[in-house]
Amino acid sequence: MPRPLPHRLLAEYLGSLLLAALVIGSGIAAQRLSPDDVGLQLLENAAATAVGLYALILVFGPVSGAHLNPAVSLADAVLGGLPWRDVPAYALAQVLGCVTGAVLANTMFDTAPISVSTTERATAAHGVSEVVATAGLLLVIFSLVRSNRAALVPSAVGAYIGAAYFFTSSTSFANPAITVGRVFSDTFAGIAPTSVPVYVLAQLVGVAVAVPLLRVLHPNPVATTAPVTEGQPR
C-alpha cells in the first residue's frame, strides 16, 4: 500500500534537500580543492553526485518513490503510476527541498546562505542537452520499472547522471526543481535566473519525448509502480 501523502511529501522534501546540498556542496568543494582545473572540478562534482544520488534513492525510494524531480513525477502520472492529484504537492516539496538544500550547502561552506547565481547557461546547445538529459533519465528509470527491474534504478540513475555530466554540454540538470534550487548559489554549480526558463522548458520537452518512447518500447509493462520501490509493487 502507498504511504500516506504527508509521509511521501516529507521524503520528497528531504531527498530533494539532500540532493541539492550534494550537487552544490560537492561543486563548491571541487572548486576549492582544484581551483586551476575545471575538468577535475567537473569530475569531482559528477562522481559525488552519482554515488550520492544512488544512496538517496535507496533511502527515500521505499517511502515516496524517490522522484526528487518534477519531471519524474509528471512522467509517472502520465504513465499511470502517481495519481495526478499528488503531482502539484510532489513538485512543490521538491522545489522547496532543493532551495533549502542550496541554502544549506552555502552555509556549510561558509558562504552567504543565499547568493543568486550569475552563471549564464541559456544557449541552444544547452537546451538540446537538457532535452536529451531529461529524456534519457526517464528512459533509464521507467524502462527498468516497466520491465520489473525497479531494484536496479538507484545504481542505474547514479551511473546515468554521472555520465551525463560529461556527455551533455549543460552538465545534465535534467530536473526543474534542482534547476530552481541552483539559482540560489553563486558557485560552481549555480545557474542564473535568466537561464532557468530555457532549462525548464527543455526538461518538459524531454518528458514529452520520453513518454511516447516508453509506451512504444514497453507497451505492456510488467509493473506500473512508482520509480523506486525496491522492486516490489506498491
N, C-alpha and C positions, 0 to 999 in steps of 0.2 A: 504493500500500500504506500502511496506517496506520503511524505512527511507533511505536517501542517504547513500552510503557506508562510507564517511568520518564521518558522524554523528554516525553511528554504531561503527566504529572503536574507536572514542573518548569515547563512552560509555564503550566499552570493555576495553580500556586502564584505564580509571578512576575507573571502577569497580574492575579490577584486582589490581590496585594500592591500593585501599582501602582494598581489601581482604587480600593482603599480609601484609599491615600495621596492620590490625585487628589480623591476626593469629600470627604474630611475636611480635607485641606490647603487646598483651594480654599474650603471653608467657613470655616476659620479666617482665611484671608486676606481673604475678603469681610467677615467680621465686624470685622476691624481696619481695613480700608480705608473701610468705610461704616458706622460704628458707630451712626448715627442713622437708618438707612433699611433696614428689614428687607426691603422689596420689592427694593431694589437688591442686598442681600446674596444673596437667593434667585436673582436674575437672574445675578449673577456666578458663583455656585455651579453653576447649571444650565448656563451657557454653557461653563464649564471642563469640566464632566463630559461634556457632549455631544461636544465636539471631542476630548477626551482618550480617551473610550471608542472613538471612531472609530479613533484611532491604535492603541490597544491591540488591537483586533480584527484590524486589518491585520497587526500584528506577530506575534501568537500564533495567529491563525486557521489558518495552514498547518500548524502543529505539532499542536495539540490540538483544533481547532475553536473555541477561544476561548470556551468556555462561560462561565467565570468566575462561575458561578451554578448551584447545585444544582437549581434549578427547570428550567433549560435542560437540564442533564444528565439529569434524570428524564424530562422530556418526550421527549428524544432517544432514550432507552432504550425508552420506551413505543412510540414510532413506528418503532423498529427500526434506528436509526442507531448507537447506542452499545451495546456489549454490557453486559448487566445486571451482569456481574461487575466491570465498571470503575466503576460508579456510586458505590459507597462510597468508593473511592480518590479519585475526582474530587471528591466532596463534601468529603472531609477536606482535600485540598490547597487547595480554595477557601476553606474556613473558616480554616485556618491562615494562608493568604496574606492574607486580609482582616484578621485580628487583627494580624499582623505589620505590615501597611500602616498600621493605626491607630497603632501604637506609633511607626512611622517618621514619620508626619505630625505627631504630637505633638512628637517630638524635633526635627524640622526647624523648628518654630515656637517652640522653647524653652519648652515647657510640660512638665508632668510626663509622662514616657513612657507611663505607664498611669494613666488617671483615669476612673473609672466614671461614666458619664453619669447625670445626674439629670433629663433631659428626658422627661417622661411623654408618650406619644403614643397610648396604647391607648384609642381611642374607637370606637364603632360606625362612624362616618364614615370613620375611618382604616382600619378593617378592610375596609369595602366598597371603599375606594380601592385597597387593596393587591390585592384580588381583580381589580379592573379593570386595574390597572397590570401585574400579572403576566400575566394572560391576554392583554392587548394586546401585551405584549412577545413572548410566544411566538407569537402570530398573525403578528406582523411577521417574526420570524426564520424560522419554519417554512413560512409561505406562500411566502416567497421561495425557500427551499431546495427545497421540493416542486414548485415550478414552474421549476426550473433557473435561478434568478436569484440564486444564493448570493453572487455578486460584489457585489451591492448591499447585503448585510447590514450591513457596517460603517457605511455612511452612514445607512441606514435606522434602525438601532438607536440611533445617536447622536442622530438627529433625534427619534425617538420619546421617548427618555428625557429629552431637553431639554424637549420639550413637556409630558411627563407630570409634570415638576416643578411645573408650573403648573396643569394641569387635574385633578390629584388633590390632595386635602387632606393626604395623607400624604407628599407630595413624592416619590412613586414610588420606594420602596426596591426592590420587585419582585425581591428576591434574598435568600434566607435567610442566605447567607454574609456579605454586606455588612451585613445586619441585626445579626448577631452581632458583627462587627468594629466597628461604630459604637458598641457598648456601651462600648468601651474608650477613648473620647474624650469628655470632658465639655465639648464645644464646640458650635458652631452645628449640626453635622451629627449629633450624638450621639442616642442613644436609651437610655432607662432599661432595665435588665434586666427589670423587671416588664412592660414593653410588648412584649418580644420574642416571647413565645408567641402573642399575638394576631396579630402581623405574620406570623410564620412559618406559622401555621395558615391565614391568609388567602392567603398566597402558594401554599400547597399546594392550596387550593381553586381558585386561579387556574389551576393546572396541570390540575386535574380539569375545569375549564370549557373550557380551550383545546384539549385533545387531541381530544375528540369534534367540536368545531367544525372543526378542521383535517381530520379524516377525512371530514367532510361536504363541506367546501369544496374539498379536494384529495384525492379518493378514489383517484386513480391518479397518484401523484407521478411526475414526470419523473425526479427524482433523490431518493435517500433517504440522502444523505450527512449527516455532521455539519454543524452550522450554518454554519461558515465554512471553505471550502477553496479560496478564490479561484475559485469557480465550477466546479471540477473534481471528479469523483467520487474518493473515496479508494480 
